Amino acid sequence: MSFSSDLSCPSCGMAVEGVSAHTRSLQCPGCANWIYLSANGWTDGGSFEHAIDAPSILHVGRSGSLVSADNPKRAFVVAGRIRVSYTGGYWDEWWLEFEDANHQWLEESDGSYELHSSVELKPDTDQAFAARVGSNLQIQGQDWFVTERLEAEVAGTEGRLPVAIIPAEKLVCIDLMGNGKEISIEVSGQDLSITQSRVISASALVWD
Protein backbone atom coordinates (compact mmCIF):
# COMPACT_ATOMS: atom_id res chain seq x y z
CA MET A 1 0.00 0.00 0.00
CA SER A 2 1.54 3.34 -0.99
CA PHE A 3 0.45 6.92 -0.38
CA SER A 4 3.70 8.69 -1.14
CA SER A 5 6.46 10.27 -3.14
CA ASP A 6 10.16 10.54 -2.29
CA LEU A 7 12.60 13.33 -1.37
CA SER A 8 16.29 13.74 -0.56
CA CYS A 9 17.37 14.75 2.94
CA PRO A 10 18.76 18.34 2.88
CA SER A 11 21.26 17.34 5.58
CA CYS A 12 22.84 14.07 4.36
CA GLY A 13 21.36 13.68 0.87
CA MET A 14 19.80 10.28 1.58
CA ALA A 15 16.65 9.41 -0.37
CA VAL A 16 13.66 9.43 1.99
CA GLU A 17 10.73 7.23 1.00
CA GLY A 18 7.12 7.22 2.15
CA VAL A 19 6.39 10.95 2.09
CA SER A 20 2.70 11.73 1.68
CA ALA A 21 1.27 15.00 0.40
CA HIS A 22 0.16 15.79 3.96
CA THR A 23 3.65 15.43 5.51
CA ARG A 24 5.09 18.63 6.98
CA SER A 25 7.89 17.15 9.11
CA LEU A 26 9.73 13.83 9.36
CA GLN A 27 12.91 12.21 10.62
CA CYS A 28 15.57 11.20 8.13
CA PRO A 29 16.33 7.45 8.45
CA GLY A 30 19.97 8.17 7.56
CA CYS A 31 21.26 11.04 9.72
CA ALA A 32 18.25 11.11 12.14
CA ASN A 33 17.81 14.87 11.66
CA TRP A 34 14.29 16.28 11.46
CA ILE A 35 13.24 17.75 8.11
CA TYR A 36 10.62 20.49 7.88
CA LEU A 37 8.59 21.72 4.93
CA SER A 38 8.54 25.52 4.66
CA ALA A 39 7.87 28.09 1.96
CA ASN A 40 11.45 27.50 0.80
CA GLY A 41 11.00 23.73 0.47
CA TRP A 42 12.42 21.00 2.70
CA THR A 43 14.90 22.33 5.28
CA ASP A 44 17.12 20.71 7.91
CA GLY A 45 15.78 21.20 11.45
CA GLY A 46 18.52 19.43 13.39
CA SER A 47 18.38 16.46 15.72
CA PHE A 48 15.68 15.83 18.34
CA GLU A 49 14.83 12.89 20.55
CA HIS A 50 12.27 10.24 19.70
CA ALA A 51 8.99 9.96 21.54
CA ILE A 52 9.45 8.05 24.78
CA ASP A 53 9.02 4.32 24.39
CA ALA A 54 6.01 2.74 26.09
CA PRO A 55 4.03 -0.48 25.51
CA SER A 56 1.44 -0.03 22.75
CA ILE A 57 -0.18 -2.03 19.99
CA LEU A 58 0.77 0.84 17.67
CA HIS A 59 4.19 1.66 16.31
CA VAL A 60 5.45 3.74 13.42
CA GLY A 61 5.40 1.80 10.17
CA ARG A 62 2.77 -0.74 11.23
CA SER A 63 -0.10 -1.22 8.77
CA GLY A 64 -3.64 -2.39 9.34
CA SER A 65 -7.28 -1.51 8.85
CA LEU A 66 -9.92 0.32 10.85
CA VAL A 67 -13.05 -1.82 11.05
CA SER A 68 -16.39 -0.65 12.44
CA ALA A 69 -20.04 -1.53 12.01
CA ASP A 70 -21.02 1.89 10.64
CA ASN A 71 -18.09 2.48 8.25
CA PRO A 72 -16.37 0.52 5.46
CA LYS A 73 -13.05 -1.15 6.22
CA ARG A 74 -10.28 1.44 5.83
CA ALA A 75 -6.61 0.51 5.35
CA PHE A 76 -3.93 2.69 6.97
CA VAL A 77 -0.27 2.99 7.91
CA VAL A 78 0.90 4.40 11.26
CA ALA A 79 3.02 7.26 9.91
CA GLY A 80 4.09 9.17 13.03
CA ARG A 81 3.61 9.91 16.69
CA ILE A 82 3.66 12.87 19.05
CA ARG A 83 4.09 12.27 22.80
CA VAL A 84 2.36 15.00 24.82
CA SER A 85 3.16 15.38 28.52
CA TYR A 86 1.40 17.35 31.26
CA THR A 87 1.45 17.45 35.06
CA GLY A 88 -0.85 14.41 35.33
CA GLY A 89 1.05 12.18 32.90
CA TYR A 90 1.12 11.87 29.12
CA TRP A 91 -0.78 10.71 26.05
CA ASP A 92 0.22 9.77 22.50
CA GLU A 93 -1.18 11.17 19.26
CA TRP A 94 -0.63 8.77 16.35
CA TRP A 95 -0.86 10.06 12.76
CA LEU A 96 -2.67 7.47 10.62
CA GLU A 97 -2.37 7.79 6.83
CA PHE A 98 -5.40 6.07 5.30
CA GLU A 99 -5.56 4.59 1.82
CA ASP A 100 -8.62 6.76 1.09
CA ALA A 101 -6.46 9.87 1.84
CA ASN A 102 -8.78 10.90 4.70
CA HIS A 103 -5.91 10.85 7.20
CA GLN A 104 -6.65 11.18 10.94
CA TRP A 105 -5.12 11.42 14.38
CA LEU A 106 -5.62 8.55 16.83
CA GLU A 107 -5.21 9.54 20.48
CA GLU A 108 -4.07 6.85 22.90
CA SER A 109 -4.28 7.38 26.67
CA ASP A 110 -4.28 4.71 29.39
CA GLY A 111 -5.33 2.00 26.95
CA SER A 112 -8.25 3.95 25.47
CA TYR A 113 -8.44 5.23 21.88
CA GLU A 114 -10.13 8.23 20.27
CA LEU A 115 -10.17 8.87 16.53
CA HIS A 116 -10.13 12.57 15.68
CA SER A 117 -11.76 14.18 12.65
CA SER A 118 -11.22 17.77 11.54
CA VAL A 119 -14.05 20.22 12.21
CA GLU A 120 -14.90 23.16 9.94
CA LEU A 121 -14.87 25.73 12.71
CA LYS A 122 -12.47 28.67 13.03
CA PRO A 123 -12.19 30.07 16.57
CA ASP A 124 -10.07 33.11 17.27
CA THR A 125 -6.64 31.85 18.40
CA ASP A 126 -6.16 34.49 21.14
CA GLN A 127 -9.66 33.89 22.58
CA ALA A 128 -9.14 30.12 22.52
CA PHE A 129 -5.79 30.47 24.30
CA ALA A 130 -7.45 32.59 27.02
CA ALA A 131 -10.42 30.21 27.53
CA ARG A 132 -10.90 28.88 31.06
CA VAL A 133 -12.86 25.92 32.47
CA GLY A 134 -16.46 26.88 33.23
CA SER A 135 -16.54 29.72 30.70
CA ASN A 136 -18.06 29.90 27.23
CA LEU A 137 -16.01 30.27 24.06
CA GLN A 138 -17.89 31.71 21.11
CA ILE A 139 -17.03 30.15 17.75
CA GLN A 140 -18.76 31.51 14.65
CA GLY A 141 -21.74 32.74 16.65
CA GLN A 142 -22.18 29.60 18.77
CA ASP A 143 -21.32 29.24 22.46
CA TRP A 144 -19.18 26.27 23.50
CA PHE A 145 -18.76 25.42 27.18
CA VAL A 146 -15.15 24.78 28.26
CA THR A 147 -14.99 21.49 30.21
CA GLU A 148 -11.21 21.02 30.42
CA ARG A 149 -8.04 23.01 29.78
CA LEU A 150 -4.52 21.58 30.01
CA GLU A 151 -1.14 23.18 29.54
CA ALA A 152 1.18 20.59 28.05
CA GLU A 153 4.31 20.21 25.97
CA VAL A 154 5.66 17.94 23.26
CA ALA A 155 7.85 15.33 24.96
CA GLY A 156 8.95 13.69 21.71
CA THR A 157 8.19 12.97 18.09
CA GLU A 158 8.89 10.25 15.56
CA GLY A 159 8.00 9.19 12.02
CA ARG A 160 6.41 11.66 9.61
CA LEU A 161 3.82 14.22 10.67
CA PRO A 162 1.37 16.69 9.08
CA VAL A 163 2.65 19.47 11.37
CA ALA A 164 6.07 21.07 11.85
CA ILE A 165 6.36 20.53 15.59
CA ILE A 166 9.41 19.98 17.81
CA PRO A 167 10.03 18.48 21.28
CA ALA A 168 9.50 20.89 24.21
CA GLU A 169 7.03 22.97 22.20
CA LYS A 170 4.24 24.26 24.47
CA LEU A 171 0.62 23.36 23.84
CA VAL A 172 -2.73 24.38 25.28
CA CYS A 173 -5.39 21.65 24.97
CA ILE A 174 -9.05 22.58 25.45
CA ASP A 175 -12.17 20.37 25.49
CA LEU A 176 -15.58 21.95 24.85
CA MET A 177 -19.25 20.95 24.63
CA GLY A 178 -22.04 22.57 22.65
CA ASN A 179 -25.13 21.65 20.69
CA GLY A 180 -24.83 18.05 21.85
CA LYS A 181 -21.27 17.70 20.53
CA GLU A 182 -17.79 17.56 22.04
CA ILE A 183 -14.80 19.12 20.31
CA SER A 184 -11.11 19.58 21.16
CA ILE A 185 -8.79 22.49 20.42
CA GLU A 186 -4.98 22.44 20.46
CA VAL A 187 -3.12 25.74 20.39
CA SER A 188 0.62 25.97 19.72
CA GLY A 189 1.93 29.49 19.21
CA GLN A 190 -0.37 30.94 16.54
CA ASP A 191 -1.23 27.51 15.15
CA LEU A 192 -4.62 26.08 16.10
CA SER A 193 -6.32 22.79 15.27
CA ILE A 194 -9.86 21.77 16.13
CA THR A 195 -11.25 18.23 15.98
CA GLN A 196 -14.20 16.09 17.02
CA SER A 197 -13.39 12.67 18.43
CA ARG A 198 -15.10 9.33 18.81
CA VAL A 199 -14.04 6.49 21.06
CA ILE A 200 -13.02 3.27 19.32
CA SER A 201 -12.05 -0.10 20.79
CA ALA A 202 -8.69 -1.79 20.31
CA SER A 203 -10.50 -4.54 18.42
CA ALA A 204 -11.44 -2.00 15.71
CA LEU A 205 -7.75 -1.88 14.75
CA VAL A 206 -7.04 -5.00 12.67
CA TRP A 207 -3.34 -5.47 11.92
CA ASP A 208 -1.74 -6.89 8.77
Secondary structure by P-SEA (a helix, b strand, c coil): ccccccccccccccccccccccccbbbbccccbbbbbccccccccccccccccccccccccbbbbbbcccccbbbbcccbbbbbbccccbbbbbbbbccccbbbbbbbcccbbbbbbbbcccccaaaaaaccccbbbbcccbbbbbcbbbbbbbccccccccccccccbbbbbbbbccccbbbbbbbcccbbbbbbbbbbcccccccc
